[in-house]
Amino acid sequence: MDCLIGLTIRDSRGDTRRMPRLFKTAKQNRVFQDVVDQIQESILRGRLKTGQMLPPERELREQFAVSRGTLREALRVVEQKGLIRIKLGAGGGAEVQAPGNEQMSESLALLIQSRSVSLKHLSEFREALESEIAAKASERARSSDLPELWELLRQADGILSAKPLDWRAFVSVDGRFHQALARLTGNPMYISVLQTIQDNIHPYYDRFLPKDKSTLTENYHDLVRLLEAVQHGKGQAAADLARSHVQRFNRYMKRIEQSDAHCGQEP
Protein backbone atom coordinates (compact mmCIF):
# COMPACT_ATOMS: atom_id res chain seq x y z
CA MET A 1 0.00 0.00 0.00
CA ASP A 2 1.27 3.46 -0.94
CA CYS A 3 2.60 5.70 1.82
CA LEU A 4 0.31 8.75 2.18
CA ILE A 5 2.96 11.48 2.33
CA GLY A 6 2.02 15.13 2.75
CA LEU A 7 1.46 17.64 -0.03
CA THR A 8 0.79 21.32 -0.40
CA ILE A 9 -2.78 22.34 -1.24
CA ARG A 10 -4.16 25.79 -1.88
CA ASP A 11 -7.61 27.34 -1.94
CA SER A 12 -9.08 29.64 -4.58
CA ARG A 13 -7.41 32.67 -2.95
CA GLY A 14 -3.97 31.10 -3.25
CA ASP A 15 -3.56 30.29 0.46
CA THR A 16 -1.51 27.13 1.02
CA ARG A 17 -1.32 24.54 3.77
CA ARG A 18 0.02 21.04 4.30
CA MET A 19 -2.32 18.09 4.34
CA PRO A 20 -2.02 14.31 3.98
CA ARG A 21 -1.58 12.90 0.51
CA LEU A 22 -5.01 12.47 -1.09
CA PHE A 23 -4.44 9.95 -3.86
CA LYS A 24 -2.78 6.60 -4.51
CA THR A 25 -1.05 5.35 -7.62
CA ALA A 26 -3.76 4.59 -10.13
CA LYS A 27 -4.51 0.93 -10.83
CA GLN A 28 -2.76 0.17 -14.07
CA ASN A 29 -5.51 -2.06 -15.44
CA ARG A 30 -8.04 0.82 -15.29
CA VAL A 31 -5.87 3.92 -14.99
CA PHE A 32 -8.21 6.55 -16.40
CA GLN A 33 -11.32 5.47 -14.47
CA ASP A 34 -9.38 5.02 -11.25
CA VAL A 35 -8.14 8.63 -11.42
CA VAL A 36 -11.71 9.86 -11.92
CA ASP A 37 -13.01 7.67 -9.08
CA GLN A 38 -10.37 8.78 -6.58
CA ILE A 39 -10.89 12.50 -7.23
CA GLN A 40 -14.66 12.12 -7.10
CA GLU A 41 -14.54 10.15 -3.84
CA SER A 42 -12.26 12.72 -2.20
CA ILE A 43 -14.72 15.50 -3.03
CA LEU A 44 -17.89 13.63 -2.09
CA ARG A 45 -16.41 12.39 1.21
CA GLY A 46 -15.32 15.91 2.14
CA ARG A 47 -11.57 15.38 2.03
CA LEU A 48 -11.56 18.18 -0.52
CA LYS A 49 -13.81 21.12 0.33
CA THR A 50 -15.69 23.49 -1.94
CA GLY A 51 -13.35 26.29 -3.01
CA GLN A 52 -10.15 24.31 -2.51
CA MET A 53 -7.83 23.80 -5.45
CA LEU A 54 -6.60 20.35 -6.38
CA PRO A 55 -2.83 19.95 -6.16
CA PRO A 56 -0.90 21.22 -9.20
CA GLU A 57 -0.79 18.98 -12.26
CA ARG A 58 2.80 17.89 -11.57
CA GLU A 59 1.93 16.65 -8.07
CA LEU A 60 -1.19 14.88 -9.32
CA ARG A 61 0.78 13.10 -12.04
CA GLU A 62 3.33 11.96 -9.45
CA GLN A 63 0.67 10.69 -7.04
CA PHE A 64 -1.34 8.85 -9.67
CA ALA A 65 1.74 7.86 -11.70
CA VAL A 66 -0.05 8.71 -14.95
CA SER A 67 0.73 10.66 -18.09
CA ARG A 68 -0.25 14.27 -18.64
CA GLY A 69 -2.83 13.23 -21.26
CA THR A 70 -4.51 10.68 -18.97
CA LEU A 71 -4.68 13.15 -16.08
CA ARG A 72 -6.10 15.97 -18.18
CA GLU A 73 -8.76 13.73 -19.70
CA ALA A 74 -9.74 12.49 -16.23
CA LEU A 75 -10.00 16.06 -14.95
CA ARG A 76 -12.27 16.95 -17.87
CA VAL A 77 -14.59 14.09 -16.93
CA VAL A 78 -14.70 15.23 -13.29
CA GLU A 79 -15.44 18.76 -14.52
CA GLN A 80 -18.31 17.46 -16.66
CA LYS A 81 -19.74 15.87 -13.52
CA GLY A 82 -19.83 19.35 -11.99
CA LEU A 83 -17.39 18.51 -9.18
CA ILE A 84 -14.53 20.79 -10.25
CA ARG A 85 -14.08 23.91 -12.35
CA ILE A 86 -10.89 24.15 -14.36
CA LYS A 87 -9.49 27.69 -14.29
CA LEU A 88 -6.98 28.74 -16.93
CA GLY A 89 -4.13 31.22 -16.78
CA ALA A 90 -1.88 32.32 -13.96
CA GLY A 91 -3.08 30.97 -10.65
CA GLY A 92 -5.34 28.54 -12.48
CA GLY A 93 -6.01 24.90 -11.74
CA ALA A 94 -8.91 22.67 -10.73
CA GLU A 95 -11.21 24.25 -8.14
CA VAL A 96 -13.62 22.03 -6.18
CA GLN A 97 -17.29 22.78 -6.75
CA ALA A 98 -20.28 21.98 -4.57
CA PRO A 99 -22.32 19.17 -6.14
CA GLY A 100 -25.45 20.63 -7.70
CA ASN A 101 -28.29 19.79 -10.03
CA GLU A 102 -26.99 21.72 -13.04
CA GLN A 103 -25.89 18.61 -14.94
CA MET A 104 -29.18 16.84 -14.28
CA SER A 105 -31.07 19.93 -15.44
CA GLU A 106 -28.99 20.18 -18.59
CA SER A 107 -29.52 16.49 -19.35
CA LEU A 108 -33.29 16.84 -18.97
CA ALA A 109 -33.26 19.96 -21.14
CA LEU A 110 -31.50 17.99 -23.88
CA LEU A 111 -34.03 15.17 -23.57
CA ILE A 112 -36.88 17.67 -23.92
CA GLN A 113 -35.27 19.49 -26.84
CA SER A 114 -34.65 16.20 -28.65
CA ARG A 115 -38.26 15.16 -27.86
CA SER A 116 -37.02 12.05 -26.06
CA VAL A 117 -39.30 13.08 -23.18
CA SER A 118 -42.88 13.45 -24.37
CA LEU A 119 -45.63 15.48 -22.78
CA LYS A 120 -47.14 12.19 -21.62
CA HIS A 121 -43.87 11.12 -19.95
CA LEU A 122 -43.47 14.44 -18.14
CA SER A 123 -47.14 14.52 -17.10
CA GLU A 124 -47.00 11.03 -15.62
CA PHE A 125 -43.88 11.83 -13.65
CA ARG A 126 -45.23 15.14 -12.35
CA GLU A 127 -48.43 13.55 -11.08
CA ALA A 128 -46.50 11.13 -8.89
CA LEU A 129 -43.85 13.64 -7.79
CA GLU A 130 -46.08 16.59 -6.93
CA SER A 131 -48.68 14.52 -5.08
CA GLU A 132 -45.95 12.99 -2.92
CA ILE A 133 -44.41 16.42 -2.26
CA ALA A 134 -47.82 17.78 -1.19
CA ALA A 135 -48.35 14.88 1.22
CA LYS A 136 -44.90 15.24 2.80
CA ALA A 137 -45.23 19.02 3.04
CA SER A 138 -48.52 18.56 4.94
CA GLU A 139 -46.79 16.32 7.45
CA ARG A 140 -43.71 18.48 7.96
CA ALA A 141 -44.73 22.12 7.48
CA ARG A 142 -44.52 24.47 10.45
CA SER A 143 -46.72 27.50 10.90
CA SER A 144 -43.70 29.74 10.28
CA ASP A 145 -43.25 28.17 6.82
CA LEU A 146 -46.67 29.14 5.50
CA PRO A 147 -46.54 32.96 5.13
CA GLU A 148 -44.18 32.65 2.14
CA LEU A 149 -46.69 30.44 0.32
CA TRP A 150 -49.64 32.71 1.12
CA GLU A 151 -47.62 35.69 -0.12
CA LEU A 152 -47.00 33.92 -3.44
CA LEU A 153 -50.73 33.31 -3.80
CA ARG A 154 -51.39 36.97 -3.03
CA GLN A 155 -49.02 37.85 -5.89
CA ALA A 156 -50.78 35.40 -8.19
CA ASP A 157 -54.14 36.95 -7.35
CA GLY A 158 -52.75 40.39 -8.13
CA ILE A 159 -51.52 39.22 -11.53
CA LEU A 160 -54.96 37.84 -12.35
CA SER A 161 -56.56 41.18 -11.45
CA ALA A 162 -54.17 43.25 -13.56
CA LYS A 163 -54.71 44.28 -17.18
CA PRO A 164 -53.38 43.11 -19.51
CA LEU A 165 -53.01 39.62 -18.10
CA ASP A 166 -49.34 38.64 -17.85
CA TRP A 167 -49.54 34.86 -18.06
CA ARG A 168 -45.76 34.45 -17.93
CA ALA A 169 -45.63 36.29 -14.60
CA PHE A 170 -48.41 34.04 -13.30
CA VAL A 171 -46.55 30.89 -14.42
CA SER A 172 -43.39 32.17 -12.71
CA VAL A 173 -45.22 32.63 -9.40
CA ASP A 174 -46.84 29.22 -9.83
CA GLY A 175 -43.40 27.63 -10.23
CA ARG A 176 -42.06 29.40 -7.15
CA PHE A 177 -45.06 28.16 -5.16
CA HIS A 178 -44.34 24.54 -6.09
CA GLN A 179 -40.64 24.95 -5.29
CA ALA A 180 -41.47 26.47 -1.88
CA LEU A 181 -43.81 23.54 -1.23
CA ALA A 182 -40.99 21.12 -2.05
CA ARG A 183 -38.70 22.88 0.44
CA LEU A 184 -41.23 22.16 3.19
CA THR A 185 -40.51 18.44 2.78
CA GLY A 186 -36.91 19.00 3.92
CA ASN A 187 -35.88 16.35 1.40
CA PRO A 188 -33.12 17.52 -0.98
CA MET A 189 -34.12 14.90 -3.56
CA TYR A 190 -37.63 16.30 -3.90
CA ILE A 191 -36.26 19.84 -3.98
CA SER A 192 -33.62 19.10 -6.61
CA VAL A 193 -35.80 17.01 -8.91
CA LEU A 194 -38.70 19.47 -8.82
CA GLN A 195 -36.30 22.35 -9.49
CA THR A 196 -35.02 20.47 -12.53
CA ILE A 197 -38.57 19.95 -13.80
CA GLN A 198 -39.45 23.61 -13.25
CA ASP A 199 -36.30 24.74 -15.05
CA ASN A 200 -37.19 22.74 -18.16
CA ILE A 201 -40.97 22.67 -18.40
CA HIS A 202 -41.37 26.11 -19.99
CA PRO A 203 -41.14 24.89 -23.61
CA TYR A 204 -44.25 22.79 -22.90
CA TYR A 205 -46.03 25.74 -21.29
CA ASP A 206 -45.14 28.01 -24.21
CA ARG A 207 -46.53 25.56 -26.72
CA PHE A 208 -49.39 23.76 -24.96
CA LEU A 209 -50.61 25.70 -21.91
CA PRO A 210 -53.90 27.62 -22.33
CA LYS A 211 -53.24 31.27 -21.56
CA ASP A 212 -56.75 32.61 -20.94
CA LYS A 213 -57.75 34.17 -17.62
CA SER A 214 -60.35 31.52 -16.75
CA THR A 215 -57.78 28.72 -17.00
CA LEU A 216 -55.23 30.56 -14.87
CA THR A 217 -57.91 31.50 -12.34
CA GLU A 218 -58.81 27.83 -12.04
CA ASN A 219 -55.13 27.12 -11.40
CA TYR A 220 -55.07 29.80 -8.69
CA HIS A 221 -58.03 28.28 -6.86
CA ASP A 222 -56.36 24.85 -7.04
CA LEU A 223 -53.32 26.26 -5.27
CA VAL A 224 -55.44 27.95 -2.59
CA ARG A 225 -57.19 24.65 -1.79
CA LEU A 226 -53.88 22.82 -1.83
CA LEU A 227 -52.28 25.25 0.61
CA GLU A 228 -55.30 25.04 2.92
CA ALA A 229 -54.89 21.25 3.02
CA VAL A 230 -51.17 21.60 3.77
CA GLN A 231 -51.86 24.18 6.48
CA HIS A 232 -54.27 21.83 8.25
CA GLY A 233 -51.98 18.79 7.91
CA LYS A 234 -54.35 16.91 5.59
CA GLY A 235 -51.77 14.87 3.73
CA GLN A 236 -54.06 12.66 1.66
CA ALA A 237 -56.28 15.59 0.67
CA ALA A 238 -53.20 17.60 -0.34
CA ALA A 239 -51.87 14.69 -2.41
CA ASP A 240 -55.23 14.25 -4.16
CA LEU A 241 -55.51 17.97 -4.88
CA ALA A 242 -51.96 18.13 -6.29
CA ARG A 243 -52.59 15.10 -8.48
CA SER A 244 -55.90 16.36 -9.85
CA HIS A 245 -54.37 19.80 -10.44
CA VAL A 246 -51.57 18.33 -12.55
CA GLN A 247 -53.96 15.95 -14.33
CA ARG A 248 -56.33 18.73 -15.38
CA PHE A 249 -53.60 20.88 -16.80
CA ASN A 250 -52.14 17.87 -18.53
CA ARG A 251 -55.52 17.35 -20.20
CA TYR A 252 -55.58 20.99 -21.32
CA MET A 253 -52.11 20.72 -22.81
CA LYS A 254 -52.89 17.36 -24.40
CA ARG A 255 -55.90 18.80 -26.23
CA ILE A 256 -53.76 21.58 -27.69
CA GLU A 257 -51.06 19.07 -28.64
CA GLN A 258 -53.62 16.91 -30.45
CA SER A 259 -55.14 19.96 -32.14
CA ASP A 260 -51.70 21.06 -33.38
CA ALA A 261 -51.01 17.56 -34.70
CA HIS A 262 -54.38 17.47 -36.50
CA CYS A 263 -53.80 20.86 -38.09
CA GLY A 264 -50.39 19.72 -39.25
CA GLN A 265 -51.94 16.81 -41.12
CA GLU A 266 -54.42 18.97 -43.04
CA PRO A 267 -53.51 19.86 -46.65
N, C-alpha and C positions, 0 to 999 in steps of 0.2 A: 504494500500500500504506500502511495506517495506521501512524503513528509509535507505537512501543510505549513510551509514557511511563510513569514510575513511579507506584505507588499504595501506599497503606497497607494492610497486611493484618494480621490479628490471629489468635491461636490461641484455643482454648477457654477459656484462663485470662485472656484480655483483653490479653495482651502484644502489642505492635505492632512492626512493622518495615517498612522500605521494600523493595519488590521490583519487578521489571519488570512492566509492564502485561501481564495474562494474556490478554485477549480483544480481538478486533477487532470493528468494526461488523458487525452481522449482515447477511447477504445478504438483500436486500429481497424477493427472489422466493421465499424459504423461511425467513422470519425465525424463526418458532418453532422449527423443527427445527434450524436453525443454532445457536441459543442452546444447546439441549440438547447438540448434538454438541460444541461448543467446551468446555463445562463438563466433559462426560464425558471428553473427550480430555485435558484438563489434569489430571484426577484419575488416570486410568489411566496416563499417561506420567510421573506423579510430580512434575509442576510444583506441584500442590497435595498436601500430605501429610495423612495421617490426623490428625485433631484440629485442623487449621487451620480457620479460618472464612473463608468467601468474603467478598469485599469487601461493604460495606453496599449495600443496594438502590439507593441513589442513584448510587453509583459504577458499579454494574453496568449500570444503565439508560443512563448516559452512555457507557460503553464499547461496549455493544451497539447503542446508539441505538434502543431499543425502548420501548414503553409499559409502564406498571406492570403491566397485566393480562397482557401477553405474557410478561414476565419471571417473574411469579409462577406462571403456568401451566407455564412451562418448568422452574422449580425444583421444582414438584410432580412432574413427570415424572422428573426426576433423582432425587428422593427415593424414588419408587416403584421405581427401579432399585436402590436400596440404597446409592447413592454419597454421599448427603448426608443429614443429619438436620436438619430445620428446627426451631429452638428459638424459642419465643415469649417475650414479656416483655422486661424490661430486660436488656440484654446478650445478647439473642437474635440469631438469624441462621441461616445455613446452615453447619453443621459437616460437614467431610469425614469420610466413613466408610470403613473398609477394605472392599473388595469381599468379599462372603461368599456363602454358598449359601442364605441365608434365603429369598430370593425364589424360587429354584428349588424349595426344599422346600415352600413355600407353594403354588406352582403344582401340584406333584405331589399335594399333599394335596387340593386342589380337584378334580383329575382323579379321584382315588380316591373322594372323597365324592360326586361326581356320577356315579360308575360309568362314566366314560369310559375308565378303565384297568381291564380285567378281570383276574381271577386268572390267566387264560391269558397275557395280555400281560405281567404282572409276572413270572410264572414263566419265560417264555421269555427275558426280559431278564436275570433273575438268573442263569440257567444260564450264559449267555455271560460276564457280568461277573465272577461269582465264580470261575469256572474260570480266567479270564485273570489275576485277582488272585492266585490260588494259585500259578500258574506263575511269575509275576514275583516274588512273595515268595520262592519257592524259589531263584531266581537271585540275589536281592539281600540276603537276610537275613544278618546277622552273628550270631555266637554270643551277643553281648551283647544282642541283640534278643529272644531266645527266652524268658528267664525270665518276662517279663510274660505271655506266652501260656500257659506251663505253669501259672502261678499262677491264671489265669482258669479253666483246666481243673480245677485243684484245688478252686476254689470251686464249680464246676459239680458235681463229684463229691460235695462236701459237701451241696449242696442235694438231690441225689438220695437221699442217705442219711438226710436229716432227715424227721421226721414232724410234722405233715402235709406232703405234698409241695407246695412253693410253685412252681407252674409259671411264674408271672410272673417270679419271681426268676431261674429257670433261663433263660428267654427273654432277660432283660436281660443275663445273663453271656454268652449265646450271641452277642447282638448286639455286645457289647464285644469279643469274640474276633474276629469278622469285621472290625470296624473296625481293631483292632490289626494284623490280617493285611494290610489295605489299606495301612496306614502303612508296612509293610515294603517296599512297592513304591517308595516315595519319589516317587510320581506324584500330584500334587495333584488330577488329574482323577479317578483311581480313588477317592481318599480322599473327595472331595466328593460324587461320585455315589453311592457306597455309603452315605455318611452320610445322604444324602437318602432313599435307599431305606429304611434302618433307621428313620429318623424317621417314616416314613409307612406302614410295613408292619403295624403293630400291629392296625388294624381287621381285616385278613385273619386274623391269628393268633387274635384274640378270637373270630372267627366260625367259622373253618375248621380251626384246628390241633388235632389230638388232644392231650389233656392228661393221658393216663395215663402212669404211670411207665415202662412198657416202651418206649413211643414215645420219651420223652425220653432214656432210657438208650441207645437205639439212636443217637440224635442225638449223645450224648456220645462214644460209641465212634467215630463218624464223625470227630469233631473230633480225637480222639487220633490216629487214623491219618493224618489230614490234616497235623497238626503234625509227626508223625514224618517224613512225606515232605518237608515244607518244611525240617526240620532237616537232612536228609541231601541237600538240593539236588536232589531228584527232581522236576523241574518237571512232566513229563508225568503222572507218577503223582499229584502234588498236584492238577493240573487235572482229571484223571479222577475223583478222589475228591470234589472240590468239586462237580463237575457231577452225579455220581450222588447225592450228598447232597441237593442242591437238588431233583433230579428225584424222589427218593423222597418227600420232604415235600410236593412239589407234588401227587403222586399221592394222598397222604393227604388233603390239603385238598380236592382235586378230588372225592374220594368223598363227603366231607361236604357239599360244595356241591351235588352231584347229589342226595344224599339229601334235603337241605333243599328243593330244587326239586320233587322228587317228592312230598314230604309236603304242599307248598303246593298241589299240584294235586288232592289227594284231597278228596272232599266232606266 
